[in-house]
Amino acid sequence: TGYASGQAVRKLQEKGIDPLVAIGRPCARRPYDFRPHPEAKEPRRITEPWRLAMKARLETTEAGDVYRLRKQTVEPVFGIIKSIMGFRRFSLRSLAKVTTEWTLVALAYNCKRMARLQAA
């Protein structure tokens, strides 16, 4: 997906972190996709040893279960911030200003969540 880097994976492993990085995308089609099938392309060849090891590891049920947890933990937060809170782009420029703006968005999300949890 473009985020996989052998150097980054190596640095994480040196720190004792065991990363799970997606290698390629699944080609599953949705049942309601009525568009014609695209022309078959030759699959991308994976030759780097760390990518092959990561792909084999992700195919195990244990690692797949851990990798699927990202849908429960991080990604819904960004979806809520984008769709419900309507925050799709930063209004300010420079790293310091963007950091401040993101801090305010995260604070608003957390306050909203705390109010919701206290009401329940």
N, CA, C and O atoms as CSV, one atom per row, in Angstrom:
chain,resi,resn,atom,element,x,y,z
A,1,THR,N,N,0.819,-1.204,0.000
A,1,THR,CA,C,0.000,0.000,0.000
A,1,THR,C,C,0.856,1.258,0.000
A,1,THR,O,O,0.310,2.361,0.009
A,2,GLY,N,N,2.138,1.132,-0.010
A,2,GLY,CA,C,2.998,2.288,-0.055
A,2,GLY,C,C,3.592,2.665,1.291
A,2,GLY,O,O,4.520,3.473,1.345
A,3,TYR,N,N,3.087,2.107,2.369
A,3,TYR,CA,C,3.589,2.452,3.694
A,3,TYR,C,C,4.658,1.477,4.170
A,3,TYR,O,O,5.346,1.740,5.156
A,4,ALA,N,N,4.795,0.389,3.496
A,4,ALA,CA,C,5.738,-0.633,3.933
A,4,ALA,C,C,7.160,-0.211,3.570
A,4,ALA,O,O,7.448,0.129,2.422
A,5,SER,N,N,8.029,-0.240,4.552
A,5,SER,CA,C,9.422,0.116,4.340
A,5,SER,C,C,10.280,-0.854,5.132
A,5,SER,O,O,10.092,-1.017,6.337
A,6,GLY,N,N,11.210,-1.490,4.462
A,6,GLY,CA,C,12.091,-2.441,5.126
A,6,GLY,C,C,12.886,-1.794,6.241
A,6,GLY,O,O,13.098,-2.401,7.291
A,7,GLN,N,N,13.332,-0.557,6.018
A,7,GLN,CA,C,14.105,0.153,7.031
A,7,GLN,C,C,13.243,0.433,8.261
A,7,GLN,O,O,13.706,0.263,9.389
A,8,ALA,N,N,11.998,0.859,8.059
A,8,ALA,CA,C,11.116,1.157,9.198
A,8,ALA,C,C,10.803,-0.113,9.986
A,8,ALA,O,O,10.793,-0.096,11.217
A,9,VAL,N,N,10.549,-1.211,9.278
A,9,VAL,CA,C,10.258,-2.486,9.947
A,9,VAL,C,C,11.467,-2.942,10.754
A,9,VAL,O,O,11.327,-3.414,11.882
A,10,ARG,N,N,12.658,-2.798,10.170
A,10,ARG,CA,C,13.886,-3.188,10.873
A,10,ARG,C,C,14.078,-2.370,12.152
A,10,ARG,O,O,14.428,-2.923,13.195
A,11,LYS,N,N,13.852,-1.060,12.074
A,11,LYS,CA,C,14.021,-0.203,13.256
A,11,LYS,C,C,13.022,-0.574,14.349
A,11,LYS,O,O,13.366,-0.578,15.531
A,12,LEU,N,N,11.800,-0.883,13.962
A,12,LEU,CA,C,10.807,-1.290,14.953
A,12,LEU,C,C,11.208,-2.600,15.614
A,12,LEU,O,O,11.067,-2.754,16.827
A,13,GLN,N,N,11.707,-3.545,14.823
A,13,GLN,CA,C,12.121,-4.833,15.377
A,13,GLN,C,C,13.311,-4.674,16.311
A,13,GLN,O,O,13.418,-5.398,17.301
A,14,GLU,N,N,14.212,-3.731,16.008
A,14,GLU,CA,C,15.348,-3.473,16.893
A,14,GLU,C,C,14.890,-2.936,18.241
A,14,GLU,O,O,15.537,-3.174,19.261
A,15,LYS,N,N,13.769,-2.209,18.248
A,15,LYS,CA,C,13.225,-1.653,19.493
A,15,LYS,C,C,12.349,-2.657,20.241
A,15,LYS,O,O,11.801,-2.343,21.298
A,16,GLY,N,N,12.221,-3.857,19.693
A,16,GLY,CA,C,11.417,-4.881,20.355
A,16,GLY,C,C,9.950,-4.850,19.964
A,16,GLY,O,O,9.130,-5.527,20.585
A,17,ILE,N,N,9.609,-4.076,18.946
A,17,ILE,CA,C,8.224,-3.995,18.460
A,17,ILE,C,C,8.094,-4.929,17.278
A,17,ILE,O,O,8.931,-4.919,16.375
A,18,ASP,N,N,7.053,-5.733,17.282
A,18,ASP,CA,C,6.831,-6.700,16.215
A,18,ASP,C,C,5.711,-6.183,15.313
A,18,ASP,O,O,4.541,-6.443,15.593
A,19,PRO,N,N,6.037,-5.448,14.224
A,19,PRO,CA,C,5.002,-4.816,13.410
A,19,PRO,C,C,4.276,-5.799,12.484
A,19,PRO,O,O,4.822,-6.827,12.084
A,20,LEU,N,N,3.039,-5.450,12.161
A,20,LEU,CA,C,2.273,-6.146,11.129
A,20,LEU,C,C,1.978,-5.121,10.048
A,20,LEU,O,O,1.239,-4.164,10.279
A,21,VAL,N,N,2.554,-5.318,8.866
A,21,VAL,CA,C,2.421,-4.361,7.780
A,21,VAL,C,C,1.726,-5.046,6.617
A,21,VAL,O,O,2.111,-6.143,6.215
A,22,ALA,N,N,0.699,-4.398,6.076
A,22,ALA,CA,C,-0.018,-4.961,4.935
A,22,ALA,C,C,0.911,-5.016,3.726
A,22,ALA,O,O,1.622,-4.055,3.431
A,23,ILE,N,N,0.897,-6.127,3.046
A,23,ILE,CA,C,1.681,-6.303,1.830
A,23,ILE,C,C,0.685,-6.530,0.697
A,23,ILE,O,O,0.128,-7.620,0.564
A,24,GLY,N,N,0.464,-5.518,-0.107
A,24,GLY,CA,C,-0.494,-5.621,-1.207
A,24,GLY,C,C,-1.914,-5.456,-0.721
A,24,GLY,O,O,-2.170,-5.293,0.472
A,25,ARG,N,N,-2.832,-5.500,-1.666
A,25,ARG,CA,C,-4.247,-5.357,-1.338
A,25,ARG,C,C,-4.997,-6.608,-1.770
A,25,ARG,O,O,-4.661,-7.221,-2.783
A,26,PRO,N,N,-6.007,-6.983,-1.003
A,26,PRO,CA,C,-6.825,-8.114,-1.449
A,26,PRO,C,C,-7.644,-7.708,-2.669
A,26,PRO,O,O,-8.026,-6.545,-2.802
A,27,CYS,N,N,-7.907,-8.640,-3.539
A,27,CYS,CA,C,-8.629,-8.342,-4.773
A,27,CYS,C,C,-10.073,-8.809,-4.716
A,27,CYS,O,O,-10.673,-9.073,-5.758
A,28,ALA,N,N,-10.638,-8.916,-3.533
A,28,ALA,CA,C,-12.014,-9.395,-3.414
A,28,ALA,C,C,-12.973,-8.370,-3.999
A,28,ALA,O,O,-12.803,-7.165,-3.812
A,29,ARG,N,N,-13.979,-8.858,-4.705
A,29,ARG,CA,C,-14.999,-7.973,-5.277
A,29,ARG,C,C,-16.238,-8.032,-4.411
A,29,ARG,O,O,-16.581,-9.074,-3.852
A,30,ARG,N,N,-16.896,-6.908,-4.310
A,30,ARG,CA,C,-18.122,-6.852,-3.528
A,30,ARG,C,C,-19.263,-7.461,-4.338
A,30,ARG,O,O,-19.274,-7.350,-5.563
A,31,PRO,N,N,-20.225,-8.105,-3.669
A,31,PRO,CA,C,-21.296,-8.758,-4.416
A,31,PRO,C,C,-22.179,-7.778,-5.191
A,31,PRO,O,O,-22.830,-8.180,-6.155
A,32,TYR,N,N,-22.219,-6.513,-4.796
A,32,TYR,CA,C,-23.067,-5.543,-5.473
A,32,TYR,C,C,-22.312,-4.748,-6.537
A,32,TYR,O,O,-22.862,-3.798,-7.095
A,33,ASP,N,N,-21.069,-5.115,-6.825
A,33,ASP,CA,C,-20.284,-4.421,-7.839
A,33,ASP,C,C,-20.622,-5.030,-9.198
A,33,ASP,O,O,-20.191,-6.137,-9.522
A,34,PHE,N,N,-21.398,-4.290,-9.981
A,34,PHE,CA,C,-21.875,-4.821,-11.253
A,34,PHE,C,C,-21.060,-4.341,-12.448
A,34,PHE,O,O,-21.420,-4.593,-13.598
A,35,ARG,N,N,-19.968,-3.653,-12.171
A,35,ARG,CA,C,-19.114,-3.215,-13.266
A,35,ARG,C,C,-18.425,-4.421,-13.889
A,35,ARG,O,O,-18.245,-5.447,-13.234
A,36,PRO,N,N,-18.042,-4.297,-15.155
A,36,PRO,CA,C,-17.319,-5.420,-15.767
A,36,PRO,C,C,-15.987,-5.652,-15.064
A,36,PRO,O,O,-15.359,-4.715,-14.570
A,37,HIS,N,N,-15.572,-6.899,-15.029
A,37,HIS,CA,C,-14.297,-7.229,-14.393
A,37,HIS,C,C,-13.165,-6.552,-15.153
A,37,HIS,O,O,-13.175,-6.530,-16.384
A,38,PRO,N,N,-12.183,-5.997,-14.432
A,38,PRO,CA,C,-11.042,-5.386,-15.119
A,38,PRO,C,C,-10.177,-6.471,-15.754
A,38,PRO,O,O,-10.238,-7.644,-15.386
A,39,GLU,N,N,-9.376,-6.040,-16.710
A,39,GLU,CA,C,-8.474,-6.998,-17.356
A,39,GLU,C,C,-7.504,-7.556,-16.320
A,39,GLU,O,O,-7.036,-6.841,-15.434
A,40,ALA,N,N,-7.219,-8.820,-16.448
A,40,ALA,CA,C,-6.319,-9.468,-15.493
A,40,ALA,C,C,-4.906,-8.924,-15.671
A,40,ALA,O,O,-4.379,-8.882,-16.783
A,41,LYS,N,N,-4.308,-8.514,-14.572
A,41,LYS,CA,C,-2.925,-8.030,-14.595
A,41,LYS,C,C,-2.034,-9.097,-13.977
A,41,LYS,O,O,-2.475,-9.912,-13.167
A,42,GLU,N,N,-0.802,-9.070,-14.371
A,42,GLU,CA,C,0.158,-9.989,-13.762
A,42,GLU,C,C,0.387,-9.530,-12.323
A,42,GLU,O,O,0.651,-8.351,-12.091
A,43,PRO,N,N,0.290,-10.436,-11.358
A,43,PRO,CA,C,0.474,-10.017,-9.963
A,43,PRO,C,C,1.874,-9.465,-9.726
A,43,PRO,O,O,2.852,-9.890,-10.341
A,44,ARG,N,N,1.930,-8.512,-8.820
A,44,ARG,CA,C,3.207,-7.899,-8.473
A,44,ARG,C,C,4.098,-8.939,-7.811
A,44,ARG,O,O,3.667,-9.668,-6.918
A,45,ARG,N,N,5.321,-8.996,-8.251
A,45,ARG,CA,C,6.253,-9.967,-7.677
A,45,ARG,C,C,6.882,-9.387,-6.421
A,45,ARG,O,O,7.407,-8.273,-6.419
A,46,ILE,N,N,6.815,-10.156,-5.375
A,46,ILE,CA,C,7.424,-9.761,-4.116
A,46,ILE,C,C,8.713,-10.545,-3.982
A,46,ILE,O,O,8.698,-11.774,-3.925
A,47,THR,N,N,9.832,-9.831,-3.932
A,47,THR,CA,C,11.124,-10.515,-3.872
A,47,THR,C,C,11.897,-10.224,-2.591
A,47,THR,O,O,12.785,-10.990,-2.215
A,48,GLU,N,N,11.568,-9.127,-1.921
A,48,GLU,CA,C,12.311,-8.783,-0.711
A,48,GLU,C,C,11.990,-9.791,0.388
A,48,GLU,O,O,10.820,-10.102,0.613
A,49,PRO,N,N,13.007,-10.305,1.077
A,49,PRO,CA,C,12.770,-11.342,2.092
A,49,PRO,C,C,11.837,-10.892,3.224
A,49,PRO,O,O,10.998,-11.671,3.676
A,50,TRP,N,N,11.976,-9.645,3.682
A,50,TRP,CA,C,11.120,-9.196,4.787
A,50,TRP,C,C,9.666,-9.109,4.349
A,50,TRP,O,O,8.766,-9.370,5.147
A,51,ARG,N,N,9.420,-8.744,3.079
A,51,ARG,CA,C,8.040,-8.691,2.570
A,51,ARG,C,C,7.448,-10.100,2.470
A,51,ARG,O,O,6.286,-10.316,2.816
A,52,LEU,N,N,8.245,-11.049,2.001
A,52,LEU,CA,C,7.768,-12.424,1.912
A,52,LEU,C,C,7.430,-12.970,3.297
A,52,LEU,O,O,6.413,-13.640,3.481
A,53,ALA,N,N,8.300,-12.675,4.275
A,53,ALA,CA,C,8.059,-13.140,5.645
A,53,ALA,C,C,6.808,-12.483,6.223
A,53,ALA,O,O,6.023,-13.140,6.906
A,54,MET,N,N,6.617,-11.181,5.950
A,54,MET,CA,C,5.449,-10.468,6.465
A,54,MET,C,C,4.164,-11.002,5.834
A,54,MET,O,O,3.149,-11.164,6.511
A,55,LYS,N,N,4.222,-11.272,4.540
A,55,LYS,CA,C,3.050,-11.803,3.847
A,55,LYS,C,C,2.679,-13.174,4.410
A,55,LYS,O,O,1.506,-13.454,4.658
A,56,ALA,N,N,3.684,-14.024,4.611
A,56,ALA,CA,C,3.422,-15.357,5.178
A,56,ALA,C,C,2.874,-15.241,6.596
A,56,ALA,O,O,1.994,-16.005,6.994
A,57,ARG,N,N,3.398,-14.284,7.352
A,57,ARG,CA,C,2.933,-14.110,8.726
A,57,ARG,C,C,1.488,-13.616,8.770
A,57,ARG,O,O,0.706,-14.059,9.610
A,58,LEU,N,N,1.132,-12.698,7.865
A,58,LEU,CA,C,-0.226,-12.161,7.842
A,58,LEU,C,C,-1.251,-13.205,7.395
A,58,LEU,O,O,-2.442,-13.065,7.669
A,59,GLU,N,N,-0.792,-14.238,6.715
A,59,GLU,CA,C,-1.704,-15.288,6.265
A,59,GLU,C,C,-2.056,-16.255,7.384
A,59,GLU,O,O,-2.964,-17.071,7.226
A,60,THR,N,N,-1.358,-16.183,8.506
A,60,THR,CA,C,-1.716,-17.025,9.644
A,60,THR,C,C,-2.936,-16.423,10.334
A,60,THR,O,O,-3.128,-15.207,10.309
A,61,THR,N,N,-3.749,-17.256,10.942
A,61,THR,CA,C,-4.970,-16.753,11.591
A,61,THR,C,C,-4.641,-15.888,12.800
A,61,THR,O,O,-5.347,-14.918,13.076
A,62,GLU,N,N,-3.595,-16.222,13.513
A,62,GLU,CA,C,-3.221,-15.463,14.715
A,62,GLU,C,C,-2.870,-14.014,14.368
A,62,GLU,O,O,-3.385,-13.082,14.985
A,63,ALA,N,N,-1.994,-13.830,13.380
A,63,ALA,CA,C,-1.599,-12.473,12.980
A,63,ALA,C,C,-2.758,-11.751,12.300
A,63,ALA,O,O,-2.916,-10.542,12.466
A,64,GLY,N,N,-3.559,-12.475,11.544
A,64,GLY,CA,C,-4.723,-11.860,10.895
A,64,GLY,C,C,-5.713,-11.312,11.895
A,64,GLY,O,O,-6.296,-10.249,11.682
A,65,ASP,N,N,-5.907,-12.036,12.990
A,65,ASP,CA,C,-6.822,-11.563,14.039
A,65,ASP,C,C,-6.285,-10.291,14.690
A,65,ASP,O,O,-7.044,-9.361,14.962
A,66,VAL,N,N,-4.992,-10.252,14.935
A,66,VAL,CA,C,-4.392,-9.060,15.534
A,66,VAL,C,C,-4.474,-7.883,14.558
A,66,VAL,O,O,-4.780,-6.762,14.967
A,67,TYR,N,N,-4.203,-8.129,13.270
A,67,TYR,CA,C,-4.228,-7.073,12.270
A,67,TYR,C,C,-5.642,-6.505,12.101
A,67,TYR,O,O,-5.804,-5.305,11.880
A,68,ARG,N,N,-6.654,-7.354,12.204
A,68,ARG,CA,C,-8.039,-6.907,12.062
A,68,ARG,C,C,-8.491,-6.009,13.211
A,68,ARG,O,O,-9.477,-5.284,13.075
A,69,LEU,N,N,-7.791,-6.048,14.329
A,69,LEU,CA,C,-8.153,-5.204,15.463
A,69,LEU,C,C,-8.038,-3.717,15.146
A,69,LEU,O,O,-8.646,-2.890,15.826
A,70,ARG,N,N,-7.261,-3.369,14.118
A,70,ARG,CA,C,-7.115,-1.953,13.790
A,70,ARG,C,C,-8.460,-1.349,13.410
A,70,ARG,O,O,-8.673,-0.151,13.601
A,71,LYS,N,N,-9.367,-2.154,12.878
A,71,LYS,CA,C,-10.693,-1.665,12.507
A,71,LYS,C,C,-11.501,-1.283,13.743
A,71,LYS,O,O,-12.388,-0.432,13.670
A,72,GLN,N,N,-11.200,-1.901,14.860
A,72,GLN,CA,C,-11.945,-1.637,16.085
A,72,GLN,C,C,-11.342,-0.499,16.885
A,72,GLN,O,O,-12.038,0.124,17.686
A,73,THR,N,N,-10.065,-0.215,16.688
A,73,THR,CA,C,-9.405,0.712,17.595
A,73,THR,C,C,-9.169,2.089,16.986
A,73,THR,O,O,-9.644,3.079,17.542
A,74,VAL,N,N,-8.470,2.189,15.888
A,74,VAL,CA,C,-8.041,3.488,15.382
A,74,VAL,C,C,-8.916,4.004,14.246
A,74,VAL,O,O,-9.341,5.158,14.283
A,75,GLU,N,N,-9.190,3.199,13.260
A,75,GLU,CA,C,-9.850,3.692,12.065
A,75,GLU,C,C,-11.241,4.272,12.308
A,75,GLU,O,O,-11.580,5.259,11.655
A,76,PRO,N,N,-12.074,3.727,13.206
A,76,PRO,CA,C,-13.375,4.362,13.440
A,76,PRO,C,C,-13.266,5.783,13.976
A,76,PRO,O,O,-14.124,6.617,13.688
A,77,VAL,N,N,-12.230,6.069,14.745
A,77,VAL,CA,C,-12.052,7.422,15.282
A,77,VAL,C,C,-11.886,8.412,14.139
A,77,VAL,O,O,-12.524,9.465,14.136
A,78,PHE,N,N,-11.042,8.090,13.173
A,78,PHE,CA,C,-10.841,8.988,12.041
A,78,PHE,C,C,-12.103,9.097,11.197
A,78,PHE,O,O,-12.405,10.169,10.673
A,79,GLY,N,N,-12.842,7.999,11.059
A,79,GLY,CA,C,-14.100,8.040,10.324
A,79,GLY,C,C,-15.108,8.963,10.987
A,79,GLY,O,O,-15.800,9.719,10.304
A,80,ILE,N,N,-15.199,8.909,12.314
A,80,ILE,CA,C,-16.127,9.776,13.047
A,80,ILE,C,C,-15.687,11.230,12.916
A,80,ILE,O,O,-16.519,12.112,12.701
A,81,ILE,N,N,-14.401,11.482,13.042
A,81,ILE,CA,C,-13.901,12.862,12.926
A,81,ILE,C,C,-14.186,13.408,11.535
A,81,ILE,O,O,-14.537,14.579,11.389
A,82,LYS,N,N,-14.040,12.574,10.514
A,82,LYS,CA,C,-14.264,13.049,9.152
A,82,LYS,C,C,-15.743,13.187,8.815
A,82,LYS,O,O,-16.167,14.227,8.312
A,83,SER,N,N,-16.534,12.147,9.086
A,83,SER,CA,C,-17.916,12.169,8.613
A,83,SER,C,C,-18.871,12.875,9.561
A,83,SER,O,O,-19.703,13.665,9.115
A,84,ILE,N,N,-18.774,12.612,10.841
A,84,ILE,CA,C,-19.737,13.177,11.779
A,84,ILE,C,C,-19.327,14.578,12.209
A,84,ILE,O,O,-20.159,15.483,12.267
A,85,MET,N,N,-18.044,14.756,12.511
A,85,MET,CA,C,-17.592,16.075,12.957
A,85,MET,C,C,-17.258,16.996,11.784
A,85,MET,O,O,-17.114,18.205,11.964
A,86,GLY,N,N,-17.135,16.427,10.589
A,86,GLY,CA,C,-16.922,17.236,9.385
A,86,GLY,C,C,-15.519,17.801,9.213
A,86,GLY,O,O,-15.327,18.737,8.437
A,87,PHE,N,N,-14.547,17.257,9.913
A,87,PHE,CA,C,-13.171,17.751,9.790
A,87,PHE,C,C,-12.466,16.973,8.693
A,87,PHE,O,O,-12.099,15.814,8.887
A,88,ARG,N,N,-12.275,17.606,7.540
A,88,ARG,CA,C,-11.655,16.925,6.411
A,88,ARG,C,C,-10.319,17.525,5.995
A,88,ARG,O,O,-9.534,16.873,5.307
A,89,ARG,N,N,-10.058,18.744,6.401
A,89,ARG,CA,C,-8.770,19.353,6.051
A,89,ARG,C,C,-8.398,20.409,7.073
A,89,ARG,O,O,-9.247,20.952,7.781
A,90,PHE,N,N,-7.113,20.682,7.126
A,90,PHE,CA,C,-6.615,21.680,8.054
A,90,PHE,C,C,-6.789,23.068,7.453
A,90,PHE,O,O,-6.640,23.252,6.245
A,91,SER,N,N,-7.098,24.029,8.288
A,91,SER,CA,C,-7.294,25.407,7.836
A,91,SER,C,C,-6.011,26.218,7.913
A,91,SER,O,O,-5.881,27.232,7.227
A,92,LEU,N,N,-5.079,25.795,8.724
A,92,LEU,CA,C,-3.861,26.558,8.965
A,92,LEU,C,C,-2.660,25.883,8.315
A,92,LEU,O,O,-2.723,24.724,7.906
A,93,ARG,N,N,-1.563,26.634,8.231
A,93,ARG,CA,C,-0.319,26.096,7.681
A,93,ARG,C,C,0.781,26.182,8.721
A,93,ARG,O,O,0.707,26.983,9.653
A,94,SER,N,N,1.767,25.379,8.563
A,94,SER,CA,C,2.944,25.203,9.418
A,94,SER,C,C,2.665,24.082,10.405
A,94,SER,O,O,1.537,23.881,10.854
A,95,LEU,N,N,3.700,23.379,10.717
A,95,LEU,CA,C,3.576,22.200,11.573
A,95,LEU,C,C,3.040,22.565,12.952
A,95,LEU,O,O,2.211,21.842,13.503
A,96,ALA,N,N,3.498,23.665,13.507
A,96,ALA,CA,C,3.044,24.064,14.847
A,96,ALA,C,C,1.547,24.379,14.846
A,96,ALA,O,O,0.831,23.984,15.767
A,97,LYS,N,N,1.072,25.086,13.824
A,97,LYS,CA,C,-0.346,25.451,13.758
A,97,LYS,C,C,-1.220,24.231,13.495
A,97,LYS,O,O,-2.294,24.093,14.081
A,98,VAL,N,N,-0.759,23.344,12.610
A,98,VAL,CA,C,-1.517,22.119,12.322
A,98,VAL,C,C,-1.580,21.239,13.564
A,98,VAL,O,O,-2.612,20.628,13.840
A,99,THR,N,N,-0.484,21.170,14.313
A,99,THR,CA,C,-0.470,20.398,15.556
A,99,THR,C,C,-1.491,20.952,16.537
A,99,THR,O,O,-2.214,20.193,17.182
A,100,THR,N,N,-1.551,22.267,16.650
A,100,THR,CA,C,-2.529,22.906,17.536
A,100,THR,C,C,-3.955,22.624,17.061
A,100,THR,O,O,-4.834,22.312,17.864
A,101,GLU,N,N,-4.174,22.734,15.756
A,101,GLU,CA,C,-5.511,22.481,15.215
A,101,GLU,C,C,-5.932,21.033,15.455
A,101,GLU,O,O,-7.076,20.768,15.826
A,102,TRP,N,N,-4.998,20.091,15.240
A,102,TRP,CA,C,-5.328,18.680,15.463
A,102,TRP,C,C,-5.597,18.414,16.947
A,102,TRP,O,O,-6.471,17.619,17.292
A,103,THR,N,N,-4.842,19.080,17.816
A,103,THR,CA,C,-5.063,18.930,19.256
A,103,THR,C,C,-6.478,19.380,19.622
A,103,THR,O,O,-7.137,18.741,20.443
A,104,LEU,N,N,-6.942,20.459,19.026
A,104,LEU,CA,C,-8.307,20.934,19.281
A,104,LEU,C,C,-9.357,19.954,18.763
A,104,LEU,O,O,-10.375,19.727,19.417
A,105,VAL,N,N,-9.109,19.377,17.592
A,105,VAL,CA,C,-10.043,18.393,17.041
A,105,VAL,C,C,-10.096,17.162,17.942
A,105,VAL,O,O,-11.176,16.652,18.239
A,106,ALA,N,N,-8.928,16.687,18.374
A,106,ALA,CA,C,-8.877,15.520,19.264
A,106,ALA,C,C,-9.544,15.831,20.599
A,106,ALA,O,O,-10.226,14.977,21.165
A,107,LEU,N,N,-9.354,17.042,21.103
A,107,LEU,CA,C,-9.987,17.456,22.355
A,107,LEU,C,C,-11.508,17.479,22.207
A,107,LEU,O,O,-12.234,17.037,23.097
A,108,ALA,N,N,-11.983,17.999,21.070
A,108,ALA,CA,C,-13.427,18.026,20.821
A,108,ALA,C,C,-13.987,16.607,20.733
A,108,ALA,O,O,-15.055,16.323,21.277
A,109,TYR,N,N,-13.273,15.727,20.054
A,109,TYR,CA,C,-13.724,14.330,19.947
A,109,TYR,C,C,-13.790,13.685,21.329
A,109,TYR,O,O,-14.774,13.028,21.668
A,110,ASN,N,N,-12.738,13.878,22.123
A,110,ASN,CA,C,-12.688,13.261,23.452
A,110,ASN,C,C,-13.751,13.827,24.388
A,110,ASN,O,O,-14.348,13.084,25.167
A,111,CYS,N,N,-13.993,15.146,24.319
A,111,CYS,CA,C,-15.055,15.753,25.154
A,111,CYS,C,C,-16.420,15.201,24.756
A,111,CYS,O,O,-17.246,14.889,25.613
A,112,LYS,N,N,-16.645,15.086,23.472
A,112,LYS,CA,C,-17.915,14.536,22.975
A,112,LYS,C,C,-18.085,13.096,23.444
A,112,LYS,O,O,-19.174,12.696,23.855
A,113,ARG,N,N,-17.024,12.332,23.383
A,113,ARG,CA,C,-17.076,10.930,23.806
A,113,ARG,C,C,-17.289,10.814,25.307
A,113,ARG,O,O,-18.060,9.967,25.757
A,114,MET,N,N,-16.616,11.653,26.090
A,114,MET,CA,C,-16.784,11.623,27.551
A,114,MET,C,C,-18.217,11.967,27.936
A,114,MET,O,O,-18.798,11.320,28.808
A,115,ALA,N,N,-18.791,12.981,27.293
A,115,ALA,CA,C,-20.170,13.368,27.576
A,115,ALA,C,C,-21.118,12.223,27.240
A,115,ALA,O,O,-22.071,11.954,27.970
A,116,ARG,N,N,-20.845,11.566,26.143
A,116,ARG,CA,C,-21.685,10.440,25.715
A,116,ARG,C,C,-21.588,9.275,26.706
A,116,ARG,O,O,-22.596,8.654,27.044
A,117,LEU,N,N,-20.373,8.986,27.163
A,117,LEU,CA,C,-20.176,7.878,28.109
A,117,LEU,C,C,-20.775,8.188,29.477
A,117,LEU,O,O,-21.305,7.293,30.136
A,118,GLN,N,N,-20.696,9.452,29.913
A,118,GLN,CA,C,-21.286,9.827,31.194
A,118,GLN,C,C,-22.814,9.760,31.135
A,118,GLN,O,O,-23.459,9.421,32.127
A,119,ALA,N,N,-23.384,10.076,29.994
A,119,ALA,CA,C,-24.838,10.018,29.846
A,119,ALA,C,C,-25.334,8.577,29.901
A,119,ALA,O,O,-26.438,8.301,30.372
A,120,ALA,N,N,-24.505,7.670,29.413
A,120,ALA,CA,C,-24.896,6.248,29.418
A,120,ALA,C,C,-24.687,5.703,30.799
A,120,ALA,O,O,-24.949,4.525,31.044
